[in-house]
Amino acid sequence: MRAQLTTETAVLFNSFEYLLLFLPLVVCLYWALAGWNPRIAAVALVVASLFFYGYWSLRFIPILLFSVTVNFAAARWLVASRHTGSEARRRAVLFGGLAFNVGLLGYFKYADFFLANIGTALGREFPALHLALPLGISFFTFQKIAFLVDCYKRKVASANLLDYGLFVTFFPQLIAGPIVHHAEVMPQFAAVRHTGPNFENIARGLFLISVGLFKKVLLADSLAVFADLGHHSYGDLTFFSAWVTTLAYTFQLYFDFSGYIDMALGSALMFNIELPANFRSPYRAVSIQEFWRRWHITLGRFLRDYVFIPLGGSRGALPATLLNLFVTFLVGGLWHGASWLFVLWGSLHGAAMVVHRLWTATEYRMPRWAGWALTFTFVSLTWIPFRATSWDGVKAIVAALSGVNGIVLPARLEPMLHGLAGPFGFGKWLTPFDNLLSGEAVLTLAISAVIAFGFPNSMDLAARRAHGWGRLAACCALFVASYVFMGRPSSFLYWQF
């Protein structure tokens, strides 16, 4: 099953409440308090982050706080015992902490999935629990796991509850990442208390927020109309409408998630906090390995450091390395959701990484353009099970993409191309899906492709030294362009993970 979130009451990054009320008020309050008492300012930021989280549902705040408390207690003990504690006891505390985190995540996210599959295997039916998924639990669980492991490995010299609480709950990255490493942000939180607002960071932050907002409300939400139409009515798709559906979701997911990350990084910059980049123009990758070095970078880093390497990484023989690669991506697929479709998606990417590793071991190389075309096509096709809600949907869309359901053109073209319908086998003219093959759909896809393939990525743009008035003009233009569409209710796709 897939997690279903109700976000009507959430403080969405793309809402007026967030952009005009919450973020400006918290930024002003934080810097006002920081000039008086830095620790009080940090406490206020934790409280604001909990308000941000609890505005969606108050019932999950106790779960978050309980998890933070248990993890901090384990981390604090591991840090205190790094020179004197026995390895057996330290290992027991680590495994206990890991079991707690995985158990909590598994209970809320995978309980019904396991009950259904165990029931199928035993020929019985267990009643589903229908648990609501706490917002962001997959993301902050990974952060806490990484921190515990690093404490066990003696990579953390000290830990206090305030810094740890801020590390976990900091609202720009609490819900959907990036998945940050303690070494990246904890020193920043400590140092920022002794500084004042940095207006260059504020300017860069506003620019990233405006770019992310543009990606979300103008591109991702517009593409969602076509992706949702195709996936909800997959039985009626034919060749062209299936490809529009597939490409619409390919670009929707990218602009939705990268737009969220842009706004998260921009919001953090308001507090002089640099969060790690999460996207580097991934659809320009010329291999599946390069794609994963550009797409959801912090998730790939976590899977490498805390799954692939502990499994043995590349230290063993080639078959063991290939198995470790495949298992790592299998875990990555299951992390996204409790569904065999996510397992399929992870398995496909794991298999692709195995093939890539075998290919690079040979002397053969393909032209860069061919590598790009193969990678982009593979990634686009594997987004089908990632988005679909049933196996029937996957099979129907794949069949339509291959032309099994016929090649059908929009009804509005019939007067111009009527004579070609018979000789070229276009068959009947499609009326219900005219909007999937409309000029608006094609234009939106074209604009999305130009931006994804041809424009510098937002992190590079934000890093450039620009004249203040030029950057301000760009921000204003993007905000104005986005303003008209901000009234449409829409949450971010990765909130469900």
N, C-alpha and C positions, 0 to 999 in steps of 0.2 A: 504494500500500500504506500501511497505517497502522502506526505504531510500536507495538511490543509491549514492555512493560516488565515485568520480573520484580522485584517489590518485597518478596518474603518477608523479605529481609535488610535492607531499608531502615529507617532511623530515621524512621518516619512521625510527623507531628505528632499524630496521633490514637492513638498507642501509649503504653503504660505506660512503655516504655523512654525515650521522649522526655520525657514529662511528669514522671516521677518520678526519672529518673536524669540523662539528658544535659543538659536545660535547667537544672535547679537546680545541678548540678555546675559547668557552664560559667559561669553567672552568678556563683556564689560565687568561683570561681577568678579570673575576670576582675577583680572588684572588689577581691579580696585583692591581686592583682598591681598593679592600678592605684594603690593606695595606696603601693606600694613603688617601682615603676618603670613609668610609663605605657606606654612603648614595648614593654616586655616583655609587658605586658598585651595590647597590640594584636597582637603576634606570637602569643601564646597563643590569641587569638580567631581568627586566620587558621588556625592549626593545628587548632583545634577544628572550624572550618568545613570544612576538608579532610577531617577524620575523619568528619564528618557526611556529606559527599559520598561519600567512599570506602567507607563502611560498606555501601553498596549494591553497589559494584563497584570494586575497587582499580585495575583496568586503565584506568579513565577519568581517574584523577588525573593521570598524565603528560600526557594530552591537554589537560586544563584548565590545567595549569601551563605547558605549551608555548604555548598560546594566550595566556595572561596575559603571558608573557615577550615574545612577538613584538609584541603590542599595546602593551605598555608601552614597548618600545624605539622603536616608531614614534611613540607619543605624546610620549615624552621628546624625541625629535629635533624634532618639530613645535613643541613648546613652546620649546625652546632656539633655534630658528631663526625665531621669530615676528617678530623685528626685522631680522635680517640675512640670512636665507635667501632664495634666489630663488624666485619664485612657481612656476616650472615644476618645480623640484625638490620643493618642498613639496607641490605637486599630485600629483607622481609617488609620493611617500611615502604620501599619503592614499589614492590609488587602489590602491596596493600593499597597504596595510592592509585596505581594504575588500574587495579581491579575496581576500585570505587568509581573512578572516572568512566571507565568503559561500561561498568554496570549501570551507572546513572544514564549515560547516553543510550545504552541498549534498551533499558526499560522504557524510556519515553519514545525512542525512535524505531525500535525494532521488535518490540514485544508482540504486536499483532502479526507482524511478518513471520516470526518464528512460530507462533501459535498456529497460524494457518498452515504452514508447511509441515509442522510436526503432526497436525491433525490429518493432513492429506496422506502422510507417510503411514500413519497408524490406522487410517480408515475411520477416523473420528472427527467430530466437529467441536472445537473449543470456542466458547464465546469470546468475541473480540473485546478488548479493553477500551478501544476508541479514545486513547489518550491524546490530549492536545500537546503538540510539540513546543517546548519552551523556545522562545525566539533566540536564535544564535547559538544554541547549545553545541552544535557540531564545531563551530569555530572556537568558542572559548574553551571547550574541552580539549582541543588539540593544543592550545596555548598552555593550559595547565599541565598537560602531560609532558610537553617539552620542558617546562620549567622544573618539574619533578626529576626528570631524567638528568638534566644539567646539574641539579643540586646533588644528585647521587654521584655524578661524575666529577664533583668538586669544581665545577665551573662557576659556581655562585659563591661569593665570599661572604655575603651578608644578606639578610632579608628582614624587612619590617612590614607590618600589616598594612600601613598606609600606602607604601609604594607598591606592594603586591596587589592590593585592592584596586589601585589606579591602573596598574598594568592590565588587569583582567577586565575591568568595567569601563575603561575610557570610551565614551560613547561613540566617537567617530568610527572605531573599529570593532565595537562590541557585537554588532548584529551579523555582519557578513564579511568581516575581515578588513584589511589583510590580516593573515595569521602572523602575528608579530613575535619576534624572539626577544626575550628579556634583555639581552645585551644591546638591542637596538633602541629600546625606549626607556628602560629604567634609569640609565645615566642621564638621559634627557630630562626626565621628570625631576630628578634631583637638581640638575643644573638650572633648569628654567625658573625655579623658584627665586633665584638670585638675579634674574634679569627682568627687563621690562618688555612691553610689547614691541615687536620688531615689524616695522611698517613694510619692509620688503617682503617678509613672510606673509603679512596680511594681504598684500597686493597679489602675491603668487597664489595664496589661498583662495581669494575671490575669483581669480582667473580659473583655477581648477574647478571650483564650484560651478561657475558659469558654463564651462565646457562640459562638465558632467551632467548638468541640468539639460543642456542642449541635446546631448547624446540620449538621455533618458526620454524626455517628453516629446522631442521632435522626431527622433529616429526610432528608438526602441519601441515606444508606444504606438507609433504609426505602423511599424512592421508587425506588431503584435496582432493587428486587425487581420492581416492576411495569413499569418501563421496559425492563429486560432481558428479561422474559418476553415482552412484546409484540414487541420488535425481533428476538428469536431465533426467534419463531414467527409472523412477519408474515403468512404465507399463510393463517392461520386467523382473522385479525382481522375483526371486523365494526364497525359504526358506533360503538357506545359503547366497545367495548374499544380501538378505535384512538384515540379521543379521550383515554381514560384513559392509554394508552401515551404519547401525544404530550405531554400536560400533565404526566405524571409525569417525563418527561425534562426538560421545560422548567424545572420547579422543582428537580429533582435537580441539574442543571448549575449553577443559580444558587447553591443552598445549599452545594454541594460546593466550588465555587471561591471564593465569598465567605467560606465558613467557613475555607478555607485561608488566605485573605488576612487575615482577622481574627486567626488564630493567628500568622501571620507578623508582623503589626504589633504584636500583643501581646508576642511574643517579643523583638522589637527594642526595645520600650520598657523591657525589663529592663536594657538597656545604655544607657538614655537616648537612644536613637535613634528619631526620628520618621520612619517611612516614609510615603510619600504614600498617600492613600486611593485605592482602586481601584474602589469601588462606592458609588453613591448611589441606592439603591432604583430600579434601572433599569426594573423592570416597572411603574412608575408613569408612565413617560414618555408624553407625548401626541403624539410624532412620532418618526420614525426618527432624526432628528438629535439630539433630546434623549436618546433611548435610548443613542446612542453617546457622549454626554457623561456618561452615568451608568454604563455597562457597561464593565468592563475599561479604566478611564480612562487608565492609563499606556500601554497598547498604542495606544489611540486618539491619545494625545498624540504618541507616537513616530511613528506613521504620518502624522500631520499635519505634524510638524516636519521629518521626514527622508525623507518620500516625497512627500506632497501639495505642500508648499511648493517643494521642489526641482524638481518637475515643472512648476511655474509657478503653482500654487495658483489663486487667483481673480483673478490680475493680468491675464489675457488676456480675450478675448471669451467670451461665455457657452458656446458649444460646446466651447472648449478647457477651460474650468473643469469642465464636465460630464464630459469625457473624463478629466481629472485625478482627479476624484472616483471615477469607476468604476475606473480603474487602481489607485488607492490601496486600495480595498476588495478588488480582485482579489489584490493582494499580501498583504493581511491574511488572505484566505482560504487562500492557498497557504502562508503562514507556519504555519498551524495543522497542516498535514500534507500528505504527498505522495499526494494522491488527487484525482481529478477531482470527487469529491463536495465536497471543501473548495473547489475552484475554483467549483463551482456555488453553494455557500453564499456565498462572497465576491461572486460576480457578482450574486446576488439582492439582497444588501445594497447593493452599488454601484448597481444599477438603482433601488432604492428611494430612495437618496440623490439620484440624478438627478431622479426624479419629485418628491421633496420640494422640491428647489431650483427646479424649474419651477413647482410649485404655489405656493410662497411669492412668486414673481414676479407672480402674478395677484392680483386683488382679492378672491378667494374665500377664505373661512375656514370651518372646520367646528367644531361645538361640541367642547369639551374632552373630553367623554365619548366622542364618536365618534372623535376622534383617538386617545384611549387604547385603545379597543376595536380599532381598525384596527391600531395599532402592536403591541399585545400579540398579536393573532391572527397577524399577519405574522411576528413574531419566533418565536412558537411553531411555526408551520408550517416556517419555514426551519431550525429545529433538527433537522428530520427528516433531511435529507442530512448534516448535521453529525454525527449519531449513527449513521446507517445504515452498514452495511459493504458494501452492494452497491446497484446501480441497481434490481435487482429488489425489494429491500426498500423503497426509496423509492417506487416505483410502487405496490407492494402497499398500503403504509400510506396513501398519498394516495387510492387508490381506496376503501379501507375508510372513510376519513374522510368521503368524499363520499356514502357509502351504497350504493356499487356492490355490496358484498358482503352487503347486507341489514342490517336493524336487529334485533338479537337481544338478548334479555334473559336474565339469569341463570336457571338451571334452578330455583333455590330459590324463584323467584317464580311458578312455573307454577301451583301450587294456587290462588293468589290471583287471577291474571290470565289463567287459561286461556281464559276466554270472550272475551278481547280479542285473543288471538293471531291468529285468523283475520280478523276485521273490520279490524284495524289493520295487518295484514301483517307482524307480528313474526316470522313464520316459525317455524323450529325453535328449541328452547330450547338455549342453549349451556351445556354442562357443562365442557369442558376449561378454559375461561377464566373460571370462576366467581370465582377469586380476583382477576382484573383488575377485576371489577365488584362486589367484595365491599364490605362495610361498612368494612373496614380501609382499602381503597384510597381510597374516597370520603372517609373521615375524614382520612386523611393528606393528601390533596390539599386538603381544606378548611382544615386547620390551616396548611398551607404558604401558601395564598392569603391567609389572614388576616394572617399574619406579613409576607409580601412586600408586600402592599398597604396594610396598616393600621398596622404597628408602625414606630416610628422606626428608622432604620438604626443599625447598631452603632457607627459612628464618632460619630454625634450623641449616642448614649447614653453612650459612653465619655468624651466631652468634657464632659458635665454634671458639675457639682460635687455629689458625693453624700456623705452621711455615711459614714464609714469602715465602720461596722458594717452599714449597709444594703447597701453594695457587696459586703462580705464575704459577707453572707447570700445575695445573688444569685449570687455565684460558687459558693458551696457547693451551692446548690440546682441550678444548671446542671450542675455536676460530678457530683453524685449521680444526677441524671436521666440523664446520659450514661454513667455507670459500667457499667451493666448491659449496654450494647450495645458497649462498647469491645473486647470479645474477638473481634468479627467481623472477619476479615481484609479490608481494603479500602484501596486506594490512592486518591489524589486524581486526578480526571479529567484535570486539566491537566498532570499529570506526563508524559503521552504526547505533549505538544506541545513 
